[in-house]
Amino acid sequence: MTIFRRFLVFAVLCFWQGGFVFFSSVAVPVGRDLLGARSPQTVITSRVSNYINLAGAASLAPLLWDVFAPDPSARRRWLRAAIWGVLLITLLAQFYLYREMNAVLEQIIDGYDPPQFHWQHKAYLWISTVQLAAAVGFVMCALLAWRAQDRAEGNAASR
């Protein structure tokens, strides 16, 4: 089960955060270049963002499973749980902001920018940045925990 759990953690983080990085750094700029900022690009961005958020929601269960896996360091387990909490809070904030921004999407496509949209979008981007940093921190802690667990099991087996 250990290798399956670790693979699952790796896979969901790659899909969720890797998808976000590729989308934000490649797909959005290319879409804007080809279609323009006020175009179907806005609708596409909105729909894809929702799927990225859903991928995040699906990712939280395997990550939580990993938080409760054996780890010789209680401090690291606590840190991983705290980082998982940050991932949860940022994801909830993204779902909320997504709903709020989506409510005015038609007005944006028609060329009107509601004043609240700009700060909501900036908040969404900053929250996404915090989330990505937390995901990187989670990966680092998980790798350290996995190595420590493997060493502890290796030492126990050699006795």
C-alpha positions as CSV (number, residue, x, y, z in Angstrom):
1,M,0.0,0.0,0.0
2,T,2.9,2.4,0.7
3,I,4.0,2.5,-2.9
4,F,0.5,3.0,-4.2
5,R,-0.1,5.8,-1.7
6,R,3.1,7.5,-2.7
7,F,2.4,7.1,-6.4
8,L,-1.2,8.5,-5.9
9,V,0.2,11.6,-4.1
10,F,2.7,12.1,-6.9
11,A,0.1,11.6,-9.6
12,V,-2.6,13.9,-8.1
13,L,-0.2,16.7,-7.4
14,C,1.3,16.5,-10.9
15,F,-2.1,16.6,-12.5
16,W,-3.5,19.4,-10.3
17,Q,-0.6,21.7,-9.9
18,G,1.1,20.7,-13.2
19,G,-2.1,21.4,-15.0
20,F,-2.4,24.8,-13.3
21,V,1.1,25.8,-14.2
22,F,0.8,24.7,-17.8
23,F,-2.6,26.4,-18.1
24,S,-1.6,29.7,-16.6
25,S,1.8,29.9,-18.3
26,V,1.0,28.4,-21.8
27,A,-2.7,28.0,-22.5
28,V,-3.9,31.4,-21.3
29,P,-1.3,33.5,-23.0
30,V,-1.7,31.6,-26.3
31,G,-5.5,31.9,-26.1
32,R,-5.2,35.6,-25.5
33,D,-2.8,36.0,-28.4
34,L,-5.1,34.1,-30.8
35,L,-8.5,35.1,-29.5
36,G,-8.0,38.4,-27.7
37,A,-8.7,39.2,-24.0
38,R,-12.4,39.9,-24.4
39,S,-13.4,36.9,-26.3
40,P,-14.4,33.2,-26.0
41,Q,-11.0,33.0,-24.3
42,T,-12.7,34.2,-21.1
43,V,-15.3,31.4,-21.2
44,I,-12.6,28.8,-21.9
45,T,-10.5,30.1,-19.0
46,S,-13.5,30.0,-16.7
47,R,-14.4,26.4,-17.6
48,V,-10.8,25.1,-17.4
49,S,-10.3,26.9,-14.0
50,N,-13.3,25.0,-12.7
51,Y,-11.8,21.7,-13.7
52,I,-8.5,22.6,-12.1
53,N,-10.3,23.4,-8.9
54,L,-12.2,20.1,-9.1
55,A,-8.9,18.3,-9.6
56,G,-7.7,20.0,-6.4
57,A,-10.7,18.8,-4.5
58,A,-10.1,15.2,-5.7
59,S,-6.4,15.6,-4.7
60,L,-7.0,16.5,-1.1
61,A,-8.1,13.0,-0.1
62,P,-4.8,11.2,-1.1
63,L,-2.8,14.0,0.3
64,L,-4.6,13.7,3.7
65,W,-4.0,9.9,3.6
66,D,-0.3,10.7,3.2
67,V,-0.3,13.1,6.1
68,F,-1.5,10.3,8.4
69,A,1.0,7.8,7.0
70,P,3.9,6.8,9.3
71,D,6.6,9.5,9.7
72,P,9.3,9.4,12.4
73,S,9.0,13.2,12.8
74,A,5.9,14.5,14.6
75,R,7.0,18.0,13.7
76,R,7.0,17.2,10.0
77,R,3.7,15.4,10.3
78,W,2.2,18.6,11.9
79,L,3.8,20.7,9.2
80,R,2.3,18.5,6.4
81,A,-1.1,18.8,8.1
82,A,-0.8,22.5,8.3
83,I,0.2,22.7,4.6
84,W,-2.7,20.5,3.8
85,G,-4.9,23.0,5.6
86,V,-3.5,25.8,3.5
87,L,-4.3,23.8,0.4
88,L,-7.9,23.3,1.6
89,I,-8.4,26.9,2.5
90,T,-7.0,28.2,-0.8
91,L,-9.1,25.8,-2.7
92,L,-12.3,26.9,-0.9
93,A,-11.4,30.5,-1.6
94,Q,-10.9,29.6,-5.3
95,F,-14.3,28.0,-5.4
96,Y,-15.9,31.0,-3.8
97,L,-14.1,33.5,-6.1
98,Y,-14.8,31.4,-9.1
99,R,-18.6,31.5,-8.4
100,E,-18.4,35.3,-7.8
101,M,-16.5,36.0,-11.0
102,N,-18.6,33.6,-13.1
103,A,-21.7,35.5,-12.0
104,V,-20.5,38.6,-14.1
105,L,-18.8,36.6,-16.9
106,E,-21.4,37.7,-19.6
107,Q,-20.8,41.4,-18.8
108,I,-17.1,40.9,-19.2
109,I,-17.5,39.2,-22.6
110,D,-19.7,42.2,-23.7
111,G,-16.9,44.6,-22.8
112,Y,-18.1,45.9,-19.4
113,D,-15.7,45.3,-16.5
114,P,-17.5,45.3,-13.2
115,P,-15.3,47.1,-10.6
116,Q,-15.2,44.1,-8.2
117,F,-14.0,41.7,-10.9
118,H,-10.5,43.1,-11.1
119,W,-9.8,42.7,-7.4
120,Q,-11.5,39.3,-7.3
121,H,-9.3,38.1,-10.2
122,K,-6.2,39.5,-8.6
123,A,-7.1,37.8,-5.4
124,Y,-7.7,34.5,-7.3
125,L,-4.3,34.7,-8.9
126,W,-2.5,35.5,-5.5
127,I,-4.4,32.6,-3.8
128,S,-3.4,30.3,-6.7
129,T,0.3,31.4,-6.1
130,V,0.0,30.7,-2.4
131,Q,-1.5,27.3,-3.2
132,L,1.3,26.4,-5.7
133,A,3.9,27.3,-3.0
134,A,2.0,25.2,-0.5
135,A,1.9,22.3,-2.9
136,V,5.7,22.5,-3.4
137,G,6.2,22.6,0.3
138,F,3.9,19.6,0.7
139,V,6.0,17.7,-1.9
140,M,9.3,18.6,-0.1
141,C,7.9,17.5,3.3
142,A,6.4,14.3,1.8
143,L,9.7,13.3,0.2
144,L,11.6,13.9,3.5
145,A,8.9,11.8,5.3
146,W,9.1,9.0,2.8
147,R,12.9,8.9,3.0
148,A,12.8,8.9,6.8
149,Q,10.2,6.1,6.8
150,D,12.2,4.0,4.4
151,R,15.3,4.5,6.6
152,A,13.5,3.6,9.7
153,E,12.1,0.5,8.1
154,G,15.5,-0.4,6.7
155,N,17.1,0.0,10.2
156,A,14.4,-2.2,11.7
157,A,14.8,-4.9,9.1
158,S,18.6,-5.0,9.5
159,R,18.4,-5.7,13.3
